[in-house]
Amino acid sequence: MAMFFGGLEIPTDARKENYLSYFQESGVQEKLSQILTKMFESKRRPNNPMEYIRKELGATIVSAETLEKLEAEVDDARREIRRLRSILRKLGVENIDESDHEIEEEENSIKDE
């Protein structure tokens, strides 16, 4: 029998025990317990508990404005790379296509993260 929480199916029985063991062995359970205990023992409740947990886990929170600026800089850099590659091709430099492929793979892996 499966339980639902927030629209997600929660595994039961053997699968549940498997996940609990996995969380315990990987340190997830201990870290979350420490964070929740710290939050509980605090004199003030955080305004945004999810943000509090993210910060305690070491996540860096980037503003939408900063993210837009960084994306614009990356776009500018990609245009400059294409321009410079074009110049290199005109100068007869070989193996430019190979480096194009490597950068495209890197760009795709970054997007997937």
C-alpha positions as CSV (number, residue, x, y, z in Angstrom):
1,M,0.0,0.0,0.0
2,A,1.4,3.4,-1.0
3,M,0.8,6.7,0.8
4,F,0.6,10.1,-0.9
5,F,2.1,13.3,0.5
6,G,1.9,16.6,-1.4
7,G,1.0,14.7,-4.6
8,L,4.0,12.4,-4.3
9,E,3.8,8.7,-3.7
10,I,5.8,7.7,-0.6
11,P,7.3,4.2,-0.8
12,T,6.2,1.8,1.9
13,D,7.5,-1.4,3.4
14,A,10.7,-2.7,2.0
15,R,11.3,0.3,-0.3
16,K,10.7,2.7,2.6
17,E,13.2,0.8,4.8
18,N,15.7,0.8,1.9
19,Y,15.4,4.6,1.5
20,L,15.7,5.1,5.3
21,S,18.9,3.0,5.4
22,Y,20.2,5.0,2.4
23,F,19.5,8.3,4.1
24,Q,21.1,7.1,7.3
25,E,24.2,5.7,5.7
26,S,24.7,8.8,3.5
27,G,24.4,11.2,6.4
28,V,21.3,12.9,5.2
29,Q,19.2,11.9,8.2
30,E,21.8,13.1,10.7
31,K,22.3,16.5,8.9
32,L,18.6,17.2,8.6
33,S,18.1,16.2,12.2
34,Q,20.8,18.7,13.2
35,I,19.3,21.5,11.2
36,L,15.8,20.8,12.5
37,T,17.0,20.6,16.1
38,K,18.9,23.9,15.7
39,M,15.8,25.5,14.2
40,F,13.6,24.1,17.0
41,E,16.0,25.3,19.7
42,S,16.3,28.8,18.2
43,K,14.5,31.6,20.1
44,R,12.9,32.9,16.8
45,R,11.3,31.0,14.0
46,P,12.8,31.7,10.6
47,N,10.5,33.6,8.3
48,N,11.2,31.1,5.5
49,P,12.1,27.6,6.9
50,M,13.1,26.3,3.4
51,E,15.5,29.1,2.9
52,Y,16.9,28.5,6.4
53,I,17.4,24.8,5.6
54,R,19.1,25.6,2.3
55,K,21.5,28.0,4.0
56,E,22.3,25.5,6.7
57,L,23.1,22.9,4.0
58,G,25.4,25.4,2.4
59,A,23.4,26.3,-0.6
60,T,24.1,29.6,-2.3
61,I,21.0,31.6,-3.1
62,V,21.4,33.8,-6.2
63,S,18.9,36.5,-6.9
64,A,17.0,36.5,-10.2
65,E,18.7,39.8,-11.1
66,T,22.1,38.4,-10.6
67,L,21.2,35.2,-12.5
68,E,20.0,37.3,-15.5
69,K,23.2,39.4,-15.5
70,L,25.3,36.2,-15.4
71,E,23.3,34.7,-18.2
72,A,23.8,37.8,-20.3
73,E,27.6,37.7,-19.6
74,V,27.7,34.1,-20.7
75,D,25.8,34.9,-23.9
76,D,28.2,37.7,-24.7
77,A,31.2,35.4,-24.0
78,R,29.7,32.8,-26.4
79,R,29.3,35.4,-29.1
80,E,32.9,36.5,-28.6
81,I,34.1,32.9,-28.8
82,R,32.2,32.4,-32.1
83,R,33.7,35.6,-33.5
84,L,37.2,34.6,-32.5
85,R,36.8,31.1,-33.9
86,S,35.7,32.6,-37.2
87,I,38.9,34.7,-37.2
88,L,41.0,31.6,-36.5
89,R,39.3,29.7,-39.3
90,K,40.0,32.5,-41.7
91,L,43.7,32.4,-40.6
92,G,43.7,28.7,-41.4
93,V,43.9,27.3,-37.9
94,E,43.0,23.6,-37.8
95,N,40.9,21.6,-35.3
96,I,38.5,24.5,-34.5
97,D,35.5,22.2,-35.0
98,E,36.9,19.8,-32.4
99,S,37.0,22.5,-29.7
100,D,33.5,23.7,-30.8
101,H,32.3,20.2,-30.0
102,E,34.0,20.2,-26.6
103,I,32.6,23.6,-25.6
104,E,29.1,22.6,-26.8
105,E,29.3,19.4,-24.6
106,E,30.4,21.5,-21.6
107,E,27.6,24.0,-22.2
108,N,25.0,21.2,-22.4
109,S,26.3,19.6,-19.2
110,I,26.1,22.9,-17.4
111,K,22.5,23.4,-18.6
112,D,21.6,19.9,-17.3
113,E,22.8,20.7,-13.8
